Amino acid sequence: MRTKIIKIGNSQGIRIPKVMIEESGISGEVEITVKKGSLIISPPDHPREGWGEAFKQFSQDGADVMIDGDQTLESKFDTAEWEW
């Protein structure tokens, strides 16, 4: 599809047809990058997405213990499966 770059205030933009937006699944905030002379529009990365729920689960499982130099946490591998 061809479209024109339009003036939007002090910026410029393009109109993206609704069908293309729906097909891409992108909504709300987007990430725009330039690669080899092309603009790439993609959903933003959320590197910490799900961390809150994971920490909550750790707490419920009792796995959120403080580790310091005097303590060691041994796993099943450390106590049962490891041999020299």
C-alpha positions as a Markdown table, in Angstrom:
| # | Residue | x | y | z |
|---|---|---|---|---|
| 1 | Met | 0.0 | 0.0 | 0.0 |
| 2 | Arg | 1.2 | 3.5 | -0.8 |
| 3 | Thr | 0.5 | 6.5 | 1.4 |
| 4 | Lys | 1.8 | 10.0 | 1.8 |
| 5 | Ile | 3.7 | 11.6 | 4.7 |
| 6 | Ile | 1.5 | 14.3 | 6.2 |
| 7 | Lys | 2.2 | 17.3 | 8.4 |
| 8 | Ile | 0.9 | 17.0 | 12.0 |
| 9 | Gly | 1.8 | 20.1 | 13.9 |
| 10 | Asn | 5.6 | 20.4 | 14.0 |
| 11 | Ser | 5.9 | 16.7 | 13.1 |
| 12 | Gln | 5.1 | 14.5 | 10.2 |
| 13 | Gly | 3.2 | 11.2 | 10.1 |
| 14 | Ile | 1.4 | 8.6 | 8.1 |
| 15 | Arg | -2.1 | 7.2 | 8.2 |
| 16 | Ile | -2.3 | 3.5 | 8.8 |
| 17 | Pro | -5.5 | 1.8 | 7.6 |
| 18 | Lys | -7.6 | 0.2 | 10.4 |
| 19 | Val | -7.4 | -3.2 | 8.7 |
| 20 | Met | -3.5 | -3.1 | 8.8 |
| 21 | Ile | -3.5 | -2.1 | 12.5 |
| 22 | Glu | -6.0 | -4.9 | 13.4 |
| 23 | Glu | -4.1 | -7.5 | 11.4 |
| 24 | Ser | -0.8 | -6.5 | 13.1 |
| 25 | Gly | -2.3 | -6.7 | 16.6 |
| 26 | Ile | -0.5 | -3.6 | 17.6 |
| 27 | Ser | -2.3 | -1.0 | 19.7 |
| 28 | Gly | -1.5 | 1.8 | 22.1 |
| 29 | Glu | 2.2 | 2.4 | 22.5 |
| 30 | Val | 4.6 | 1.3 | 19.7 |
| 31 | Glu | 8.4 | 1.2 | 19.2 |
| 32 | Ile | 9.7 | 2.9 | 16.0 |
| 33 | Thr | 13.2 | 2.0 | 14.8 |
| 34 | Val | 15.2 | 2.7 | 11.7 |
| 35 | Lys | 16.9 | -0.1 | 9.9 |
| 36 | Lys | 18.6 | 0.1 | 6.6 |
| 37 | Gly | 16.6 | 3.2 | 5.5 |
| 38 | Ser | 13.2 | 1.7 | 6.7 |
| 39 | Leu | 11.0 | 2.5 | 9.6 |
| 40 | Ile | 10.0 | -0.5 | 11.6 |
| 41 | Ile | 6.9 | -0.2 | 13.8 |
| 42 | Ser | 6.5 | -2.9 | 16.5 |
| 43 | Pro | 5.0 | -3.4 | 19.9 |
| 44 | Pro | 7.3 | -2.2 | 22.7 |
| 45 | Asp | 9.4 | -4.7 | 24.7 |
| 46 | His | 8.3 | -5.2 | 28.2 |
| 47 | Pro | 11.4 | -6.9 | 29.7 |
| 48 | Arg | 10.0 | -7.0 | 33.3 |
| 49 | Glu | 6.5 | -8.0 | 32.3 |
| 50 | Gly | 5.3 | -10.7 | 34.7 |
| 51 | Trp | 7.9 | -10.0 | 37.4 |
| 52 | Gly | 5.3 | -8.7 | 39.9 |
| 53 | Glu | 3.3 | -11.9 | 39.7 |
| 54 | Ala | 6.5 | -14.1 | 39.8 |
| 55 | Phe | 7.7 | -12.3 | 43.0 |
| 56 | Lys | 4.2 | -12.7 | 44.5 |
| 57 | Gln | 4.4 | -16.5 | 43.8 |
| 58 | Phe | 7.9 | -16.7 | 45.2 |
| 59 | Ser | 6.6 | -15.2 | 48.4 |
| 60 | Gln | 3.7 | -17.6 | 48.6 |
| 61 | Asp | 6.0 | -20.5 | 48.0 |
| 62 | Gly | 8.5 | -19.3 | 50.7 |
| 63 | Ala | 11.2 | -19.0 | 48.1 |
| 64 | Asp | 12.0 | -15.3 | 48.8 |
| 65 | Val | 14.7 | -15.9 | 51.4 |
| 66 | Met | 17.6 | -13.5 | 51.9 |
| 67 | Ile | 20.9 | -15.0 | 50.7 |
| 68 | Asp | 24.1 | -13.8 | 52.4 |
| 69 | Gly | 27.7 | -15.0 | 52.7 |
| 70 | Asp | 26.9 | -17.2 | 55.8 |
| 71 | Gln | 24.0 | -19.1 | 54.2 |
| 72 | Thr | 23.9 | -21.5 | 51.3 |
| 73 | Leu | 20.8 | -22.7 | 49.6 |
| 74 | Glu | 21.2 | -26.3 | 48.5 |
| 75 | Ser | 19.0 | -27.8 | 45.8 |
| 76 | Lys | 18.1 | -31.5 | 45.3 |
| 77 | Phe | 21.0 | -31.6 | 42.8 |
| 78 | Asp | 23.5 | -30.4 | 45.5 |
| 79 | Thr | 22.3 | -32.9 | 48.2 |
| 80 | Ala | 21.3 | -36.0 | 46.3 |
| 81 | Glu | 22.6 | -36.1 | 42.7 |
| 82 | Trp | 26.1 | -34.6 | 42.8 |
| 83 | Glu | 29.1 | -36.9 | 43.0 |
| 84 | Trp | 32.8 | -36.1 | 42.6 |
